[in-house]
């Protein structure tokens, strides 16, 4: 054998032995195709044409400034339209008319301050027409509303009563001021009564009707001061009662002697707290109510939580039944933090 041929026969097998074996996937096609990953569910695209309407009454009260602020903030964040509707006075018929007019606009959702039973038929009508309704501030639990967002009203009354009991030294005659016939306020009054019943040396001698009018509240308080000259305290379950009571107590030269526990955080109430005429106030997280309301209605429409595979078939509303937004105690020590706009000359927040 020639030397060159012998060299080829020896080297080639060695080279072949050193080559790696191709992967099986390159040599034998797979008979089972790879499974594609499941696509994530797509939320409906947001639409700036969607409108969420808020409807109430007494809209000229300073209290509802925060409702409007929370409503508008949610609309801006979600890029949807919002509308703040309802009469300025205490007019249930006008509020019902505003609700009927809003339904013609076919809103994506409706937020209703559930003042009284006159609203119930329109709330049910809206839901039957496919417009979801959330009640705010005052609930209408016997209706088809989907959810209530607001202060736990009985708890708010209890909180006010505890502060009032402390202020009067746990003894003496007190009155409670309210607007009668309004469900959320009646719950607060009951909270006052239940808590004060635990203080045997405190007696509730009157529940007065302010009609949500500071002038009326001042008149009711002035008469109570005459009838009960030793009156120790006044508990108020809405803002007009507090400012009206403060006026009457000042005019009777009893400021600081008759302890007033108000409700809410309008500037007039805060000024009287800082002046020492109102002892404290039970403030609500008011702007949070419509803010959460719009967001819950929006999520229900675009990205509902799957409580079960088919919420609709199971008759499940993917929203909480009740959201308690809670209260804050406002006193002379922290009142300056609660103004909507700092008074002139007030120090700037650091």
C-alpha positions, -999 to +999 in steps of 0.1 A: +000+000+000+012+035-009+021+058+021-003+086+010-033+062+009-024+047+042-024+083+058-059+091+045-073+059+058-059+066+093-069+104+096-105+105+083-120+081+109-103+101+136-118+134+123-153+118+120-151+106+156-144+141+169-175+158+153-204+163+177-237+145+169-264+170+158-293+175+182-323+152+178-344+182+170-322+189+140-322+153+127-358+142+134-388+165+130-411+166+161-444+150+156-460+172+184-462+209+176-453+232+205-483+247+223-485+285+221-489+304+254-525+314+263-532+350+254-540+373+283-576+386+283-579+420+267-597+447+285-621+468+265-605+500+251-613+530+272-635+556+256-634+593+262-671+593+250-682+574+281-700+596+307-705+590+344-731+612+361-734+623+397-769+633+409-779+649+442-796+679+456-786+707+480-757+711+456-751+746+469-739+733+503-702+737+508-701+700+517-707+689+481-675+708+469-656+677+478-681+654+459-675+674+427-637+674+432-636+636+436-659+630+406-638+652+383-605+637+394-616+602+386-629+614+352-595+630+344-576+599+354-597+575+334-602+599+304-640+598+306-666+624+309-683+633+341-714+654+350-724+669+383-762+673+383-790+681+406-809+711+422-793+735+446-822+733+471-839+706+491-861+694+463-866+657+458-889+662+428-862+682+410-836+656+418-859+628+403-863+650+372-825+653+369-822+615+371-848+610+344-830+636+322-797+619+328-811+585+316-818+600+282-781+606+279-775+569+283-745+573+307-721+545+314-729+547+351-748+568+376-738+579+411-768+589+433-769+605+467-797+584+482-815+611+502-849+594+504-874+569+491-886+592+463-855+582+444-861+545+445-883+540+414-858+559+392-828+540+406-845+507+397-855+521+363-819+530+355-806+496+364-834+479+343-823+501+314-787+489+317-773+519+336-755+507+367-761+527+398-740+532+429-754+552+459-731+576+477-733+592+511-769+580+518-779+545+508-811+531+493-805+494+502-839+482+490-833+492+454-813+476+426-783+497+432-751+477+429-731+492+458-731+519+485-700+540+491-700+564+521-695+570+557-706+543+581-733+566+595-741+548+627-704+546+635-700+584+627-728+591+652-710+569+678-678+588+672-694+621+676-711+610+708-679+598+723-662+632+716-693+651+730-693+629+762-656+638+767-662+675+761-691+678+787-672+658+813-695+628+810-725+646+825-753+670+817-781+677+793-774+676+755-794+681+723-788+665+689-794+685+657-803+669+624-823+672+592-852+648+598-863+623+572-829+617+557-818+581+561-780+586+566-787+613+592-812+592+610-785+565+613-761+591+628-787+602+653-792+566+663-754+563+668-755+593+691-784+578+711-768+544+714-735+557+726-749+583+750-771+556+765-739+541+778-732+574+798-759+574+825-751+610+836-758+624+801-794+630+790-805+637+754-833+662+761-842+671+724-836+661+688-840+693+668-847+696+630-824+721+613-837+715+577-800+717+567-803+755+571-778+773+594-805+800+602-830+773+612-803+756+633-796+788+651-832+793+659-837+757+672-805+761+693-816+795+708-849+780+719-832+750+734-809+772+754-839+790+768-858+758+776-827+741+791-806+768+807-781+743+820-775+728+785-741+712+784-736+702+748-749+699+713-742+671+689-747+678+652-750+652+624-747+676+595-727+708+588-755+733+589-763+723+625-728+731+637-725+766+622-761+775+632-755+762+668-723+782+670-742+814+660-768+809+687-743+800+714-722+831+707-753+853+708-762+838+741-727+846+754-721+809+761-693+802+737-670+776+751-694+768+779-719+748+757-698+722+739-706+718+702-695+687+682-703+694+645-701+674+613-679+679+582-652+704+573-667+734+556-646+766+562-672+781+585-670+751+608-632+751+608-631+789+617-654+783+647-633+754+658-602+776+657-621+803+676-630+779+703-668+781+697-671+746+682-653+720+702-647+694+674-662+681+642-666+647+627-652+650+591-659+626+563-636+615+535-661+630+511-641+633+479-633+596+481-670+586+476-675+597+440-639+591+431-642+554+441-677+553+426-665+562+391-636+538+393-657+509+404-682+515+376-655+518+351-637+486+362-670+467+362-675+477+325-639+473+313-621+449+336-645+431+359-630+408+385-639+372+377-655+361+410-666+330+391-660+321+354-693+337+345-704+365+369-735+373+349-747+338+346-742+333+383-760+366+392-729+380+408-721+417+410-682+420+410-683+449+434-683+453+472-717+456+486-707+485+509-675+506+511-671+525+544-649+556+538-645+564+575-643+596+595-617+619+609-619+639+642-611+676+636-601+697+666-584+730+673-550+713+670-555+700+634-583+723+620-558+743+598-551+712+577-587+709+566-594+741+548-602+738+511-581+770+507-559+784+534-572+817+548-552+848+540-522+851+562-522+814+572-487+798+571-479+777+541-476+740+546-440+728+546 
